[in-house]
Amino acid sequence: MRAKLVTFGFTAAAILALVLQASPQAIAQGNSNKKAAPAKKVPPPPPPKPAATPAAAGQETMAAKPKPKPRKKRKPSMAMAGVPMGVPACLQHLTKMAEKDPLIDYDGHPSEIINGGLLWNDPKSRCSIASDEATRKKVVELSVAWRAKNAATVRSILQDLSATAR
């Protein structure tokens, strides 16, 4: 009985080994009934160049080298970004934005300068006016007027703030 089991085990192992070896070959061979792909046409070689004089040969090698492409310069963006340094610079920047007609949206760059600069109570702020309560109230009025798109009020408040900041 043991002899039959051992013989059966060896036979199964041999068959398994043959199947594992034969399967990659069968996969690589593909469908044997399939027609062969048409042969690819090879383009004829280019005609030989005529012999040139030594001076012309030097020019050809120079012309054959590709020139390096110049790096593209980064164009400065037209959008205003960041908070300027110092209260007068912030107010001047806001004045430039308020000059445009119609008044630009408050939610963009003006809110960044007002909320992230003028009204920010951090010593690391670039243009904080947190210590002066009267100026702080004017800046809050400025932000309210800017949200309401009241250009005349925004410009007058900015003039008052610019006069007191200097």
Backbone torsions as a table, in degrees:
resi	resn	phi	psi	omega
1	MET	NA	-42.9	178.9
2	ARG	-64.9	-37.8	-179.3
3	ALA	-62.7	-39.9	179.4
4	LYS	-66.7	-40.6	179.3
5	LEU	-65.7	-42.1	179.4
6	VAL	-64.4	-44.4	179.0
7	THR	-63.2	-42.1	178.9
8	PHE	-64.0	-40.3	178.7
9	GLY	-63.4	-44.3	178.3
10	PHE	-64.2	-39.8	179.7
11	THR	-65.0	-43.4	179.5
12	ALA	-64.3	-41.0	179.2
13	ALA	-65.3	-40.3	179.8
14	ALA	-66.0	-43.2	179.4
15	ILE	-64.3	-42.5	178.4
16	LEU	-61.6	-42.5	178.5
17	ALA	-63.3	-41.0	178.9
18	LEU	-66.5	-39.3	179.9
19	VAL	-65.8	-42.4	-179.6
20	LEU	-66.4	-34.2	177.9
21	GLN	-75.8	-35.5	-175.8
22	ALA	-77.5	-28.3	-175.6
23	SER	-66.1	-41.8	176.2
24	PRO	-63.3	-34.3	178.2
25	GLN	-67.1	-40.0	-179.8
26	ALA	-68.7	-37.8	178.9
27	ILE	-67.1	-42.8	-179.3
28	ALA	-66.6	-35.3	-178.9
29	GLN	-70.6	-35.3	179.3
30	GLY	76.6	-154.3	-178.2
31	ASN	-82.8	116.6	-177.9
32	SER	-75.6	-15.9	178.6
33	ASN	-83.7	-10.7	-176.7
34	LYS	-74.1	141.0	178.8
35	LYS	-70.9	150.6	-180.0
36	ALA	-71.4	146.3	178.9
37	ALA	-68.4	144.5	179.3
38	PRO	-64.1	147.4	-178.4
39	ALA	-68.8	140.6	179.5
40	LYS	-75.7	139.3	178.3
41	LYS	-83.2	131.0	179.2
42	VAL	-93.8	127.3	179.9
43	PRO	-66.6	147.9	-179.3
44	PRO	-67.7	150.1	179.9
45	PRO	-65.9	150.5	179.7
46	PRO	-65.2	151.9	179.9
47	PRO	-65.7	147.8	-178.8
48	PRO	-67.1	146.8	179.0
49	LYS	-80.2	144.6	178.0
50	PRO	-69.6	151.6	179.3
51	ALA	-66.0	138.2	-177.3
52	ALA	-115.8	165.2	177.5
53	THR	-72.6	159.5	-178.9
54	PRO	-59.6	-34.5	-179.9
55	ALA	-68.3	-40.7	179.4
56	ALA	-69.4	-32.7	179.7
57	ALA	-65.1	-38.1	178.2
58	GLY	-66.2	-35.5	178.4
59	GLN	-70.0	-36.1	179.8
60	GLU	-64.9	-39.3	-179.5
61	THR	-68.4	-34.4	178.2
62	MET	-69.2	-38.2	-178.8
63	ALA	-73.9	-26.2	-177.1
64	ALA	-72.7	-26.1	-178.8
65	LYS	-74.5	128.4	178.6
66	PRO	-74.2	141.1	179.1
67	LYS	-79.9	141.0	177.5
68	PRO	-67.2	140.4	-179.8
69	LYS	-76.4	136.2	178.2
70	PRO	-70.2	144.7	178.7
71	ARG	-70.6	141.6	178.5
72	LYS	-77.0	134.1	178.1
73	LYS	-81.2	141.1	179.9
74	ARG	-76.4	125.8	179.9
75	LYS	-79.7	138.1	177.0
76	PRO	-68.1	137.8	-178.2
77	SER	-72.7	147.9	-178.7
78	MET	-79.7	-19.0	-178.8
79	ALA	-75.8	142.9	176.6
80	MET	-82.9	132.7	-178.5
81	ALA	-137.7	151.0	176.8
82	GLY	85.7	168.1	179.5
83	VAL	-107.3	125.6	179.6
84	PRO	-65.5	164.4	-178.5
85	MET	-92.3	122.0	177.7
86	GLY	97.4	145.7	-177.6
87	VAL	-62.2	-46.3	179.4
88	PRO	-60.0	-37.4	179.5
89	ALA	-66.9	-39.5	177.7
90	CYS	-64.0	-44.6	-179.6
91	LEU	-66.6	-37.1	177.7
92	GLN	-65.9	-40.3	178.5
93	HIS	-63.8	-44.0	177.3
94	LEU	-63.5	-37.4	178.9
95	THR	-63.8	-41.1	177.6
96	LYS	-61.1	-40.2	179.9
97	MET	-71.2	-32.4	-178.6
98	ALA	-76.2	-18.6	179.5
99	GLU	-68.7	-25.3	-177.1
100	LYS	-70.0	142.0	179.1
101	ASP	-120.1	123.6	0.2
102	PRO	-74.1	161.8	-178.2
103	LEU	-61.3	132.9	-178.9
104	ILE	-70.6	161.5	-178.1
105	ASP	-63.6	141.9	179.8
106	TYR	-71.1	-31.6	-172.5
107	ASP	-67.2	-12.1	179.8
108	GLY	-87.3	-120.1	-174.9
109	HIS	-70.7	-35.5	178.1
110	PRO	-60.0	-40.0	179.1
111	SER	-66.3	-32.3	177.8
112	GLU	-64.5	-42.7	-179.5
113	ILE	-70.9	-42.5	-177.0
114	ILE	-72.4	-51.9	-176.1
115	ASN	-78.0	-38.6	-177.4
116	GLY	-91.4	-1.2	-179.2
117	GLY	-129.7	-72.3	-172.9
118	LEU	-65.2	-42.2	-176.3
119	LEU	-94.9	5.4	-176.5
120	TRP	-81.7	127.8	-175.8
121	ASN	-94.9	43.6	-177.7
122	ASP	-119.3	137.9	178.3
123	PRO	-63.3	-19.4	179.2
124	LYS	-83.4	-2.2	-179.5
125	SER	-63.2	145.6	-177.3
126	ARG	-79.1	-27.3	-179.4
127	CYS	-152.1	64.1	-176.9
128	SER	-87.7	140.5	175.3
129	ILE	-121.1	27.0	-172.0
130	ALA	-61.2	-26.7	-176.2
131	SER	-78.3	-25.2	-177.3
132	ASP	-96.2	107.6	-174.2
133	GLU	-69.0	-38.3	-179.4
134	ALA	-65.9	-43.0	178.3
135	THR	-66.3	-36.6	178.9
136	ARG	-61.3	-42.4	178.8
137	LYS	-63.9	-39.0	178.7
138	LYS	-65.2	-37.5	179.1
139	VAL	-66.9	-37.6	176.8
140	VAL	-65.5	-40.9	175.7
141	GLU	-61.4	-39.5	178.2
142	LEU	-59.7	-46.2	-178.8
143	SER	-65.7	-37.6	178.5
144	VAL	-65.7	-44.0	179.7
145	ALA	-66.0	-35.8	-179.9
146	TRP	-68.0	-40.8	177.3
147	ARG	-63.1	-35.3	-179.9
148	ALA	-80.2	-2.4	-179.8
149	LYS	61.1	35.6	178.2
150	ASN	-93.0	90.1	-172.2
151	ALA	-64.2	-40.0	-177.9
152	ALA	-63.5	-44.2	179.5
153	THR	-65.4	-41.6	180.0
154	VAL	-60.5	-45.7	-178.3
155	ARG	-66.6	-38.8	179.5
156	SER	-68.8	-40.8	178.0
157	ILE	-64.2	-40.2	178.1
158	LEU	-63.6	-37.7	176.6
159	GLN	-63.6	-43.1	178.6
160	ASP	-63.3	-44.8	-179.5
161	LEU	-64.6	-40.4	179.9
162	SER	-64.5	-36.6	179.2
163	ALA	-68.2	-38.5	-179.3
164	THR	-80.0	-23.3	-176.8
165	ALA	-77.8	-22.2	-176.5
166	ARG	-84.8	NA	NA
